[in-house]
Amino acid sequence: MNKIWLRIYSTYGLIVFGGVFLILLPLFFLAMLNRKWHRYALLLNQFWSRAFLLGMGVPAKVHGRHHLKKRQTYVFAPNHFSLLDIALMGYIPKPFVFVGKVSLAKIPLFGDMFRRLHIPVDRNSLKSRYQALQLSMQAVDENKSLVMYPEGGIRTEHPPQLARFKNGPFKVAIEKQIPVVPVTIPFNYLILPDDGKLLMRPRRPVMVIHQPIETKGLTENEQNQLRKQTFQIIEQELKKFHPSSEKVPYENRS
């Protein structure tokens, strides 16, 4: 596709993304005045994400919403190949707290909202990782679901091959005895590649919400098995969308 057209489309996307945020900004700050109102701010996050993709003409196609129970708290564990994955999380039909890289908290205006509602983490700092884990457990105690990328960021060099999974999401899920929900995002790396160019292709994103994996009765000793099970579910789903991609044994990435 013509790069000039892609640049125009991508610039339009940035305008839509930022424009919707600025329109919602007063409501965000109002909802953040009281911690009891944070739920409404999290719902605004979802509206923002959906309005952005709708404005781009590519509303997401989501499979598996029926797997989720209305009053259940979950740890959502999606693969992460693209910056677009963050926006796509708005299609998860539950308000959630997002655990994301600390650089997001440094973005003007957006960063203040992110710090107040979500959990920034510096993955190069042991102290920051520990604090993020504690805040994640506190969020669960407040009946909030979590979105935690088990790859710990965009780590893979060859999408759709997964990078190895880290322990954080599975530790929280077992500690709090709440289900882990594997989430597969198969095409975002083709729509908005992580190559620094910020060129977005006009293609409809897809998200698959898998059946939750129960953790009741599991102990810390079974954390690795839970991590491996989640990895395999997402990897198998990615293979359905990308059957020609090379399979790398899980053991080589864990």
N, C-alpha and C positions, 0 to 999 in steps of 0.2 A: 504494500500500500504506500502511496506517495507520502514521503516524510513531511512535506509541507502541510498536507491535509492532517496528518497525525499530530503535528505541532499545534495546528489551529484547534483541533478537537481536544487536545490535552490542555491547552490554555483555557479553553471554554470550561473544561472540567474543574480547573483550579478556581475559576471565577464562581462556578456553581457551588463548589465545596465551601469556599470562603464566604460567599454571599449568604448561603443558608445559615451558616454558623453566626454571622453577624446579625441576621434577623432574629435568631433564637437567643442571642447573647443576654439580653435583658431578662428573659425567662430563666436562663441558666443561673444567673446571679441571684435572682429572687429565690429560686429553689434551693440554692446553696446557703441561704441565710440561716436555715435551721436544719440540723442533721436529720430530723424526722421527715423533712421534705426531699431528702436526697433521692428517694425513690422516683420522684417526678423528674428530677434532673436526669436520672438514668434512662427514663422513658424518652426524654428529649433527645438523648444520644441516639436512641434507636430511630426516632423520627428523622433526625439529621442524616443518618446513614442512608435510609430508604429514600429520602427526598433527593439526596445527591445522585444516587444511581438512577432514580426515575428521571431526574433532570438530564442525565446523560443519555437517556433513551435505552438503558440496559438494566431494567429491574431484575433482581436476582431470582433464579429458580431454586426453590428450597425443597428438598425431599426429607421426610422423616419427622416433621413437626409432631406427628401423632405419638411419637415415642415419649414425649415429655409430659409429666404430671404437673398440674397447675400449682400445687402447694409444695412440691419437692424442690429442694436446693441441690444444685449440681456443680461439678467441676467440668467445664467444657474444655476439651483438649483438641484443638485444630492443628492441622499441618500449617506451615507458614513459609510460603515461597515468594510473597509479594506484599508491598505496602497496601495494596487494595484489600488484603485480608482483614485489616482493621475495620474498614468501612463495612465489609460484608458481615461482620459480627452483629451489626444492627438488625439483621434478619433473624437472629435467635429470638424466639418468641417469649423471652423472659428478661426482666431487668437483671443486669449483672455488673460486677466490678471487674475491671480489666487490669491485669498485671502486665505492664509494659515497660519498655526501656526508658531510662531516666531522661534521655534527650527529649522525649515528648513533653516533659514538664518544663522545658526551657523555651518552648514556642510562645511568642507573645500572645496574650489573652487566652489562647487555648490551653497553655501550660498551667495557668492558675486553676482553670476548671478541672484539668486532668489531676492535678495534685490533690484537690479537695474531694473528688469523687472516686478516683481510681488509685492504683498502687504503683508508683514508679519504682524501678529497681535498676541498680547499676550492677550488671552481671559480672563485672570485673572486681567487685568488692564483696568480700565474704560477709562483712557487717551488713551491707545493704541487702544482700540475698537473705540473710537471717531475719532482718526487720521486715522484708517483704513477705516472708513466710508467716511471721507472726501476725501481720496485718491481714493476710489472707484468711487465716484461721479466725481472726476477730470478725471479718466480714461474714463468714459462714455462720458464726454465732448470732449475727444480726439477720439471719435468714436471707442472705444475699448469695446468689450464685456467682461463680467465678469463671472468667475466661483466662486460661493459662496456656501459652504455647509450649508444648513439651520439648520442642527443639531449642527453646531458649532464644528465639530470634530467627532471622533468616540466615541459616547456617549452611544449607546444602549448596554445593557448587554445581550440581547437575540435577535440577528439578526435571521430572517429578520424583526423583529419588529422595527419600527422606534422609535428613541428618539424624544422628543418634538422639534419643530422647533423654532428657534429664529427669531427676526424681521429683522436683517440686510439686507438680499437680497430683502425683500419686501419693506422696507423703501427706498432703492436706486431705485428700479424699479418704485415706485410711484412718488418719488421726480423727477426722470428724465423722467417719462412717457414712459418707454420702456418695452417691454414684458418680462415676466418671463417664462422660459422654464423648466418645470419639467423634470428631467432625472432619470430614474430608472436603477440601477445596481444590478441585482438580485443574481449573483453567486459569486462575488469576495470574500465574507466572507468564502466561501467554498474552494476557490482556494488558498487564502492567509489569513488565520484567524488572527485576532488581538489578538494573545495569547503570543506574545513575542518570539516565536520559529523561526519565519521567514522561515517556511517550505512552499514552493509553490507547489501546485498540478498541473499537466499538463492537464488543462481543459480550453477550449476556453471561454474567457469572453464574456458577452453580455451586450449591452447598448441600452436602449430604449429612444429616444429623442421624447418627447411628443409635441403635438401641443402647440405653445406659447399661453400664457394667456395675453391678451391685458390689459394695465393699463391706456390707454388714458381716461382722465376724472375722474379717481379714485382719491380720496383724502386720507389723512392720517387716517381718520376715518374708511376707508375700508381696512386698512392694515391687520387686523386680519382675515377678510374674505378671502383675497388673500392668506394669509399663510395657512389657513385651506383648501382652495381649492387645493393648491399645494400639501399639505400633503396627501389629499385623493386620488389625481390622482396617486401619487407614491405608496401609500399603496395598492390601488386596483390592480395596475400592479404587485406588489410583490406577491399578493395573487394568481395571475394567474400562477406564477412560483412556488409558495410554498402554495398550497391550504390547506395543513394540519396545517400551522402555526396558532398559537392562535391569535385572534384579540383582541387588547386592545383598548377600546374607545379612540378617539382622545382627548376628554375632560380631560382624566386622564393623558395626556402627554403634555398638552399645558399650 
